[in-house]
Structure formats: structure tokens, C-alpha cells
Amino acid sequence: MKLSTWAKEQGISYRTAWRWFKEGRLPVEVEQMATGTILVKEKEILDNRVVIYARVSSADQKNDLNRQISRLVLFANSQKWVVVETVVEIGSALNGHRPKLKKLLSNSEVTIIIVEHKDRLVRFGIDYLESALAA
């Protein structure tokens, strides 16, 4: 697939993916064609559906969302996981007003949710949430 398509699926900008390619830091195998097109070699689809969840508390922290996603994509690729969705949300972890997280947690097809830090998911009760998800 084209690098631009891969970047979009990973939830990062094409410019970030292109920069990683130029720096030799791209976490996947690629091939540059004679025309200059960069193709990402397809990975075998795994049984696990990995979803990235990135959250900030307020709109003035939007720039941090891209940094979170970039770090999480690198981590997922280092684990050889296929990211099928990236969920981005702006909202406090202290209240229940996060509809995207509620929808994500109710999706039984998702087997792995990766977050940069536990408090991006919930502030309190992470042990209870982890137990419930493990069941």
C-alpha cells in the first residue's frame, strides 16, 4: 500500500511518515519505486484488533494528541500489532462525558486498547477496569 494510505490508517500525518522514511525510522518494511512512490509492504493481519486511544483534557492541548498517536503507533509496530483504529478524544478523565471511550469499551471485537499512560484512559479505578476487560 502507499505510504500515504498507511499513514492515514495509523492515525499519523503523511509528512510524519515521510520524515520517518527519510530518517530511516519507519517501523515497517518499505520499498521506494523508480517513480519515487513509497510502498509499505503489507503485514499479515493478526487475530488481535488493536486500537489506539489518545486523549487530552482540553482543546488547547490538541498538539499533544499527535505526539501521543505517533509514540503509540511506534510502540504498536514494535510489538508487530496491526492498528485497526485510532480513537482521539478531548475531555476530562474525571467525568463520564467521553462517548468515544464508551463506544470503544463496548466493542467486543477490540482485543487490545493501547494508551500512552493509564490516566489517558481513567484517573481512578484502573485496576477495576483492567480486571473487567480481562474477563
Buried (B, 14 or more C-beta within 10 A) or exposed (E): EEBBEBBBBBBBBBEBBBEBBEEEEBBBEBEEEEEEEBBBEEEEEBEBBBBBBBBBBEEEEEEBBBEBBBEBBBBBBEEEBBBBBBBBBBBEBEEEEBEBBEEBBEEEEBBBBBBBEEEBBBEEEEEEBEEEEEE
